Amino acid sequence: MRVQSNLDNIGACGCGRAPEGKCNGWHGLTEEAYLMELELWQQSNESSQVDAQANEFRNT
């Protein structure tokens, strides 16, 4: 990725593995380790969304 060409790309994921679009170092993982990390991230993200929805419901 040529960050020098476009400063908006600083920190952007160049390998396509980072679920949020910013480099998180997953480019260095084996395929097996990447899949495990992705599954953990998805579970954590789903849990966070459920918590946020519950808090929103309580505040209405």
N, CA, C and O atoms as a Tinker XYZ file with bonds, in Angstrom:
   240  protein
     1  N      0.856000   -1.164000    0.000000    73     2
     2  CA     0.000000    0.000000    0.000000    64     1     3
     3  C      0.899000    1.223000    0.000000    63     2     4     5
     4  O      1.868000    1.279000    0.757000    81     3
     5  N      0.598000    2.182000   -0.821000    73     3     6
     6  CA     1.409000    3.379000   -0.923000    64     5     7
     7  C      0.784000    4.503000   -0.117000    63     6     8     9
     8  O      0.025000    5.315000   -0.646000    81     7
     9  N      1.108000    4.542000    1.155000    73     7    10
    10  CA     0.562000    5.546000    2.057000    64     9    11
    11  C      0.999000    6.932000    1.632000    63    10    12    13
    12  O      0.243000    7.894000    1.774000    81    11
    13  N      2.203000    7.044000    1.114000    73    11    14
    14  CA     2.712000    8.351000    0.707000    64    13    15
    15  C      1.832000    8.969000   -0.368000    63    14    16    17
    16  O      1.740000   10.194000   -0.453000    81    15
    17  N      1.188000    8.158000   -1.183000    73    15    18
    18  CA     0.335000    8.663000   -2.242000    64    17    19
    19  C     -0.979000    9.212000   -1.710000    63    18    20    21
    20  O     -1.539000   10.151000   -2.275000    81    19
    21  N     -1.467000    8.631000   -0.634000    73    19    22
    22  CA    -2.758000    9.034000   -0.090000    64    21    23
    23  C     -2.680000    8.982000    1.433000    63    22    24    25
    24  O     -2.707000    7.899000    2.018000    81    23
    25  N     -2.584000   10.124000    2.068000    73    23    26
    26  CA    -2.429000   10.171000    3.518000    64    25    27
    27  C     -3.628000    9.603000    4.265000    63    26    28    29
    28  O     -3.509000    9.260000    5.442000    81    27
    29  N     -4.784000    9.494000    3.607000    73    27    30
    30  CA    -5.961000    8.887000    4.244000    64    29    31
    31  C     -5.741000    7.405000    4.510000    63    30    32    33
    32  O     -6.469000    6.807000    5.304000    81    31
    33  N     -4.747000    6.800000    3.858000    73    31    34
    34  CA    -4.485000    5.366000    4.005000    64    33    35
    35  C     -3.585000    5.044000    5.184000    63    34    36    37
    36  O     -3.307000    3.870000    5.427000    81    35
    37  N     -3.123000    6.034000    5.922000    73    35    38
    38  CA    -2.250000    5.763000    7.059000    64    37    39
    39  C     -2.999000    4.886000    8.064000    63    38    40    41
    40  O     -4.084000    5.241000    8.524000    81    39
    41  N     -2.418000    3.763000    8.389000    73    39    42
    42  CA    -3.019000    2.834000    9.335000    64    41    43
    43  C     -4.056000    1.912000    8.735000    63    42    44    45
    44  O     -4.596000    1.056000    9.436000    81    43
    45  N     -4.346000    2.066000    7.455000    73    43    46
    46  CA    -5.359000    1.227000    6.816000    64    45    47
    47  C     -4.835000   -0.193000    6.631000    63    46    48    49
    48  O     -3.634000   -0.412000    6.476000    81    47
    49  N     -5.741000   -1.133000    6.650000    73    47    50
    50  CA    -5.396000   -2.541000    6.453000    64    49    51
    51  C     -5.112000   -2.771000    4.973000    63    50    52    53
    52  O     -5.938000   -2.469000    4.112000    81    51
    53  N     -3.942000   -3.306000    4.699000    73    51    54
    54  CA    -3.584000   -3.589000    3.323000    64    53    55
    55  C     -3.815000   -5.025000    2.907000    63    54    56    57
    56  O     -3.803000   -5.339000    1.717000    81    55
    57  N     -4.028000   -5.907000    3.883000    73    55    58
    58  CA    -4.179000   -7.331000    3.558000    64    57    59
    59  C     -5.643000   -7.772000    3.506000    63    58    60    61
    60  O     -5.950000   -8.838000    2.975000    81    59
    61  N     -6.538000   -6.961000    4.053000    73    59    62
    62  CA    -7.950000   -7.305000    4.042000    64    61    63
    63  C     -8.410000   -8.142000    5.213000    63    62    64    65
    64  O     -9.566000   -8.564000    5.253000    81    63
    65  N     -7.529000   -8.391000    6.169000    73    63    66
    66  CA    -7.897000   -9.241000    7.301000    64    65    67
    67  C     -8.518000   -8.463000    8.458000    63    66    68    69
    68  O     -9.296000   -9.035000    9.221000    81    67
    69  N     -8.207000   -7.207000    8.609000    73    67    70
    70  CA    -8.688000   -6.436000    9.750000    64    69    71
    71  C    -10.177000   -6.122000    9.574000    63    70    72    73
    72  O    -10.550000   -5.464000    8.603000    81    71
    73  N    -11.023000   -6.575000   10.484000    73    71    74
    74  CA   -12.457000   -6.409000   10.316000    64    73    75
    75  C    -12.930000   -4.958000   10.380000    63    74    76    77
    76  O    -14.007000   -4.644000    9.872000    81    75
    77  N    -12.159000   -4.081000   10.984000    73    75    78
    78  CA   -12.591000   -2.690000   11.092000    64    77    79
    79  C    -11.863000   -1.770000   10.117000    63    78    80    81
    80  O    -12.066000   -0.556000   10.137000    81    79
    81  N    -11.014000   -2.346000    9.261000    73    79    82
    82  CA   -10.378000   -1.559000    8.223000    64    81    83
    83  C     -9.044000   -0.928000    8.597000    63    82    84    85
    84  O     -8.328000   -0.449000    7.717000    81    83
    85  N     -8.699000   -0.915000    9.856000    73    83    86
    86  CA    -7.408000   -0.383000   10.306000    64    85    87
    87  C     -6.503000   -1.542000   10.665000    63    86    88    89
    88  O     -6.953000   -2.532000   11.241000    81    87
    89  N     -5.225000   -1.424000   10.326000    73    87    90
    90  CA    -4.272000   -2.509000   10.568000    64    89    91
    91  C     -4.248000   -2.877000   12.048000    63    90    92    93
    92  O     -4.110000   -2.014000   12.915000    81    91
    93  N     -4.382000   -4.161000   12.317000    73    91    94
    94  CA    -4.315000   -4.662000   13.684000    64    93    95
    95  C     -3.258000   -5.747000   13.826000    63    94    96    97
    96  O     -3.200000   -6.424000   14.852000    81    95
    97  N     -2.422000   -5.918000   12.809000    73    95    98
    98  CA    -1.329000   -6.873000   12.868000    64    97    99
    99  C     -1.679000   -8.278000   12.434000    63    98   100   101
   100  O     -0.817000   -9.156000   12.463000    81    99
   101  N     -2.907000   -8.521000   12.036000    73    99   102
   102  CA    -3.321000   -9.869000   11.664000    64   101   103
   103  C     -2.656000  -10.350000   10.384000    63   102   104   105
   104  O     -2.740000  -11.536000   10.065000    81   103
   105  N     -2.001000   -9.470000    9.646000    73   103   106
   106  CA    -1.325000   -9.878000    8.418000    64   105   107
   107  C     -0.200000  -10.863000    8.710000    63   106   108   109
   108  O      0.201000  -11.619000    7.825000    81   107
   109  N      0.313000  -10.866000    9.932000    73   107   110
   110  CA     1.403000  -11.749000   10.307000    64   109   111
   111  C      0.966000  -13.104000   10.832000    63   110   112   113
   112  O      1.807000  -13.944000   11.153000    81   111
   113  N     -0.337000  -13.329000   10.925000    73   111   114
   114  CA    -0.849000  -14.592000   11.476000    64   113   115
   115  C     -0.930000  -15.669000   10.404000    63   114   116   117
   116  O     -1.106000  -15.382000    9.220000    81   115
   117  N     -0.796000  -16.913000   10.847000    73   115   118
   118  CA    -1.076000  -18.016000    9.934000    64   117   119
   119  C     -2.575000  -18.016000    9.653000    63   118   120   121
   120  O     -3.340000  -17.360000   10.359000    81   119
   121  N     -2.987000  -18.734000    8.646000    73   119   122
   122  CA    -4.414000  -18.798000    8.319000    64   121   123
   123  C     -5.220000  -19.340000    9.501000    63   122   124   125
   124  O     -6.296000  -18.829000    9.811000    81   123
   125  N     -4.697000  -20.366000   10.150000    73   123   126
   126  CA    -5.388000  -20.963000   11.295000    64   125   127
   127  C     -5.521000  -19.959000   12.444000    63   126   128   129
   128  O     -6.597000  -19.815000   13.024000    81   127
   129  N     -4.440000  -19.274000   12.766000    73   127   130
   130  CA    -4.463000  -18.285000   13.852000    64   129   131
   131  C     -5.383000  -17.122000   13.491000    63   130   132   133
   132  O     -6.107000  -16.611000   14.345000    81   131
   133  N     -5.356000  -16.707000   12.233000    73   131   134
   134  CA    -6.247000  -15.627000   11.780000    64   133   135
   135  C     -7.711000  -16.010000   11.969000    63   134   136   137
   136  O     -8.499000  -15.209000   12.470000    81   135
   137  N     -8.079000  -17.218000   11.575000    73   135   138
   138  CA    -9.469000  -17.653000   11.699000    64   137   139
   139  C     -9.910000  -17.707000   13.163000    63   138   140   141
   140  O    -11.054000  -17.385000   13.483000    81   139
   141  N     -8.997000  -18.116000   14.049000    73   139   142
   142  CA    -9.327000  -18.139000   15.483000    64   141   143
   143  C     -9.522000  -16.714000   16.013000    63   142   144   145
   144  O    -10.470000  -16.445000   16.751000    81   143
   145  N     -8.621000  -15.810000   15.631000    73   143   146
   146  CA    -8.733000  -14.419000   16.081000    64   145   147
   147  C    -10.016000  -13.779000   15.540000    63   146   148   149
   148  O    -10.697000  -13.044000   16.255000    81   147
   149  N    -10.335000  -14.058000   14.295000    73   147   150
   150  CA   -11.544000  -13.508000   13.691000    64   149   151
   151  C    -12.786000  -13.998000   14.430000    63   150   152   153
   152  O    -13.703000  -13.220000   14.691000    81   151
   153  N    -12.816000  -15.281000   14.765000    73   151   154
   154  CA   -13.958000  -15.834000   15.498000    64   153   155
   155  C    -14.086000  -15.179000   16.872000    63   154   156   157
   156  O    -15.191000  -14.836000   17.293000    81   155
   157  N    -12.972000  -15.005000   17.572000    73   155   158
   158  CA   -12.996000  -14.328000   18.877000    64   157   159
   159  C    -13.473000  -12.893000   18.741000    63   158   160   161
   160  O    -14.262000  -12.417000   19.558000    81   159
   161  N    -12.998000  -12.199000   17.711000    73   159   162
   162  CA   -13.409000  -10.809000   17.484000    64   161   163
   163  C    -14.917000  -10.746000   17.214000    63   162   164   165
   164  O    -15.612000   -9.883000   17.752000    81   163
   165  N    -15.416000  -11.661000   16.382000    73   163   166
   166  CA   -16.845000  -11.673000   16.061000    64   165   167
   167  C    -17.688000  -11.920000   17.309000    63   166   168   169
   168  O    -18.709000  -11.262000   17.508000    81   167
   169  N    -17.266000  -12.867000   18.151000    73   167   170
   170  CA   -17.997000  -13.150000   19.383000    64   169   171
   171  C    -17.990000  -11.934000   20.306000    63   170   172   173
   172  O    -19.017000  -11.590000   20.892000    81   171
   173  N    -16.853000  -11.293000   20.433000    73   171   174
   174  CA   -16.729000  -10.114000   21.284000    64   173   175
   175  C    -17.584000   -8.972000   20.743000    63   174   176   177
   176  O    -18.245000   -8.268000   21.507000    81   175
   177  N    -17.568000   -8.793000   19.433000    73   175   178
   178  CA   -18.327000   -7.718000   18.803000    64   177   179
   179  C    -19.827000   -7.952000   18.956000    63   178   180   181
   180  O    -20.577000   -7.013000   19.223000    81   179
   181  N    -20.266000   -9.188000   18.792000    73   179   182
   182  CA   -21.682000   -9.513000   18.966000    64   181   183
   183  C    -22.110000   -9.255000   20.405000    63   182   184   185
   184  O    -23.190000   -8.716000   20.648000    81   183
   185  N    -21.270000   -9.638000   21.350000    73   183   186
   186  CA   -21.552000   -9.427000   22.766000    64   185   187
   187  C    -21.663000   -7.940000   23.079000    63   186   188   189
   188  O    -22.543000   -7.526000   23.833000    81   187
   189  N    -20.779000   -7.143000   22.507000    73   187   190
   190  CA   -20.801000   -5.694000   22.727000    64   189   191
   191  C    -22.074000   -5.080000   22.161000    63   190   192   193
   192  O    -22.642000   -4.171000   22.767000    81   191
   193  N    -22.524000   -5.559000   21.019000    73   191   194
   194  CA   -23.744000   -5.036000   20.405000    64   193   195
   195  C    -24.961000   -5.369000   21.256000    63   194   196   197
   196  O    -25.851000   -4.534000   21.419000    81   195
   197  N    -25.008000   -6.577000   21.797000    73   195   198
   198  CA   -26.124000   -6.978000   22.659000    64   197   199
   199  C    -26.149000   -6.092000   23.902000    63   198   200   201
   200  O    -27.214000   -5.629000   24.312000    81   199
   201  N    -24.976000   -5.854000   24.507000    73   199   202
   202  CA   -24.894000   -4.995000   25.688000    64   201   203
   203  C    -25.358000   -3.583000   25.372000    63   202   204   205
   204  O    -26.074000   -2.976000   26.168000    81   203
   205  N    -24.964000   -3.056000   24.229000    73   203   206
   206  CA   -25.352000   -1.704000   23.841000    64   205   207
   207  C    -26.858000   -1.611000   23.627000    63   206   208   209
   208  O    -27.479000   -0.620000   24.013000    81   207
   209  N    -27.445000   -2.629000   23.019000    73   207   210
   210  CA   -28.891000   -2.635000   22.794000    64   209   211
   211  C    -29.636000   -2.727000   24.119000    63   210   212   213
   212  O    -30.667000   -2.077000   24.288000    81   211
   213  N    -29.139000   -3.516000   25.054000    73   211   214
   214  CA   -29.775000   -3.640000   26.359000    64   213   215
   215  C    -29.710000   -2.310000   27.105000    63   214   216   217
   216  O    -30.688000   -1.904000   27.734000    81   215
   217  N    -28.578000   -1.635000   27.041000    73   215   218
   218  CA   -28.449000   -0.326000   27.697000    64   217   219
   219  C    -29.371000    0.695000   27.062000    63   218   220   221
   220  O    -29.971000    1.512000   27.760000    81   219
   221  N    -29.487000    0.656000   25.753000    73   219   222
   222  CA   -30.376000    1.584000   25.047000    64   221   223
   223  C    -31.835000    1.329000   25.464000    63   222   224   225
   224  O    -32.594000    2.276000   25.671000    81   223
   225  N    -32.218000    0.070000   25.584000    73   223   226
   226  CA   -33.577000   -0.284000   25.988000    64   225   227
   227  C    -33.869000    0.218000   27.400000    63   226   228   229
   228  O    -34.958000    0.724000   27.669000    81   227
   229  N    -32.894000    0.077000   28.301000    73   227   230
   230  CA   -33.075000    0.523000   29.677000    64   229   231
   231  C    -33.209000    2.030000   29.786000    63   230   232   233
   232  O    -33.869000    2.533000   30.696000    81   231
   233  N    -32.590000    2.749000   28.871000    73   231   234
   234  CA   -32.598000    4.207000   28.927000    64   233   235
   235  C    -33.800000    4.835000   28.246000    63   234   236   237
   236  O    -33.933000    6.059000   28.230000    81   235
   237  N    -34.675000    4.017000   27.685000    73   235   238
   238  CA   -35.857000    4.589000   27.017000    64   237   239
   239  C    -37.073000    4.508000   27.894000    63   238   240
   240  O    -38.153000    4.941000   27.494000    81   239
